[in-house]
Amino acid sequence: MNITMNRELVSVLAECAAACNYCAVSCLQEDDVKMMERCIRLDLDCAAICKMALDYVSRDSTMKRDVLDLCARVCRECGAECEKHSHMEHCRMCAEACRRCEQACQQA
């Protein structure tokens, strides 16, 4: 992985983690938090795996491919869930970040 591609991937991973954390916190402020439970859980899972993947990529770990594959899968799940709530700005933005991150992880 060349250094430019690595920087782009690190940036996308960080942006996705931030979007997921923001979405989770915003979902907790919605009137029907119970309805948002799956979204919140996936947001937290996605933020965590993105941060973990960022660590693996930044140190060029021999296990980064496995972590990136899992990250892409979690991003796909989180993005799909957030799309169900795309009428909420934070979910729409999170879904977009998850899609970008999923693609970046697959292409890395």
C-alpha positions as CSV (number, residue, x, y, z in Angstrom):
1,M,0.0,0.0,0.0
2,N,1.6,3.3,-1.0
3,I,1.8,6.2,1.3
4,T,-0.8,8.3,-0.5
5,M,-3.4,5.5,-0.5
6,N,-2.5,4.9,3.2
7,R,-3.2,8.5,4.1
8,E,-6.5,8.5,2.2
9,L,-7.6,5.3,4.0
10,V,-6.6,6.6,7.4
11,S,-8.6,9.8,6.7
12,V,-11.7,7.9,5.6
13,L,-11.5,5.6,8.6
14,A,-11.2,8.6,11.0
15,E,-14.1,10.4,9.3
16,C,-16.3,7.3,9.5
17,A,-15.5,6.8,13.2
18,A,-16.4,10.4,13.9
19,A,-19.6,10.2,11.9
20,C,-20.7,7.0,13.7
21,N,-19.9,8.5,17.2
22,Y,-21.9,11.6,16.3
23,C,-24.8,9.6,14.9
24,A,-24.9,7.4,18.1
25,V,-25.0,10.5,20.4
26,S,-27.6,12.2,18.2
27,C,-29.8,9.0,18.1
28,L,-29.7,9.1,21.9
29,Q,-31.4,12.5,21.8
30,E,-34.2,11.3,19.6
31,D,-37.7,11.0,21.1
32,D,-38.0,7.3,20.4
33,V,-34.6,6.0,21.5
34,K,-35.8,2.4,21.6
35,M,-36.6,2.6,17.9
36,M,-33.0,3.7,17.4
37,E,-31.4,0.9,19.4
38,R,-30.0,-1.1,16.5
39,C,-28.7,2.0,14.9
40,I,-26.9,3.1,18.0
41,R,-25.3,-0.3,18.6
42,L,-24.1,-0.5,15.0
43,D,-22.8,3.1,15.2
44,L,-20.7,2.2,18.3
45,D,-19.5,-1.0,16.7
46,C,-18.6,0.8,13.5
47,A,-16.7,3.6,15.3
48,A,-14.8,1.0,17.3
49,I,-13.8,-1.1,14.3
50,C,-12.8,2.0,12.2
51,K,-10.5,3.1,15.0
52,M,-9.0,-0.3,15.3
53,A,-8.5,-0.6,11.5
54,L,-6.9,2.9,11.6
55,D,-4.4,1.5,14.1
56,Y,-3.6,-1.6,12.0
57,V,-3.3,0.4,8.8
58,S,-1.1,3.1,10.3
59,R,1.4,0.5,11.6
60,D,1.2,-1.6,8.4
61,S,0.2,-4.7,10.4
62,T,0.4,-8.1,8.6
63,M,-3.2,-8.6,9.9
64,K,-4.6,-5.4,8.4
65,R,-6.4,-7.2,5.5
66,D,-8.4,-9.2,8.0
67,V,-9.3,-6.1,10.0
68,L,-10.2,-4.1,6.9
69,D,-12.5,-6.9,5.7
70,L,-14.3,-6.9,9.0
71,C,-14.4,-3.1,8.9
72,A,-16.0,-3.2,5.5
73,R,-18.6,-5.6,6.7
74,V,-19.5,-3.6,9.8
75,C,-19.6,-0.4,7.7
76,R,-22.0,-2.1,5.3
77,E,-24.3,-3.1,8.1
78,C,-24.2,0.3,9.8
79,G,-24.7,2.1,6.6
80,A,-27.7,0.0,5.7
81,E,-29.3,0.6,9.1
82,C,-28.6,4.4,9.0
83,E,-30.2,4.5,5.5
84,K,-33.4,3.4,7.1
85,H,-33.4,6.6,9.1
86,S,-32.1,8.9,6.4
87,H,-34.8,11.5,7.2
88,M,-32.5,12.3,10.1
89,E,-29.5,14.3,9.0
90,H,-27.1,12.5,11.3
91,C,-28.1,9.1,10.0
92,R,-27.9,10.3,6.4
93,M,-24.4,11.6,7.0
94,C,-23.3,8.5,8.8
95,A,-24.7,6.2,6.0
96,E,-22.7,8.2,3.5
97,A,-19.5,8.0,5.6
98,C,-20.0,4.2,6.1
99,R,-20.4,3.7,2.3
100,R,-17.2,5.6,1.6
101,C,-15.4,3.7,4.3
102,E,-16.7,0.3,3.1
103,Q,-15.4,1.0,-0.4
104,A,-12.1,2.3,0.8
105,C,-11.6,-0.8,3.0
106,Q,-12.4,-3.1,0.1
107,Q,-10.1,-1.3,-2.3
108,A,-7.1,-1.2,0.1
